[in-house]
Amino acid sequence: MRRRLAAARRAHGLARRLALAAGARVRLVAGPAGYLLSLPVPQDSDRLAAVLPLLALADRFGHTTRGGGVVWCAVDRAPQGAGGGEPGRLRGSRRPGRRARPAGAR
C-alpha cells in the first residue's frame, strides 16, 4: 500500500512540475504497473530544456514523433529492482551485466 501511495505522489508531483516547465497539459494515465505521463514536445527551446531533466526523474522516459511529437515518462508502482537484486537487472538472471529492456525493445 505504501509503495502504491508513494508512486501516486511521485507521478502527480512530476506531472505538476512537467506542466509548469512545458506550459502545457500533461496526460496522466494510471495502470496496473504504474503511471504513464505524456505531453506534447515543447516548441520553445527554453521550455524543452526545462522539461528534459524532469523526465530523468521517472523510471523510464522517451519520445515519439507521431502526432506532432510527444515526450513520455513512466513511474512504476514497485521501485526498480524490487524483489532483490540490483536496479535494472532481470530477476533470475545469473549473468552479471544483463540489463532489462523496456517492453517492446529489441
Protein Blocks (a to p, Z undefined) as FASTA:
>chain_A
ZZmmmmmmmmmmmmmmmmmmnopacdddddfklccddddddfblklmmmmmmmmmmpmbd
cddfeehiaadddddfbdghihiajehiaehiabghiacddehiZZ
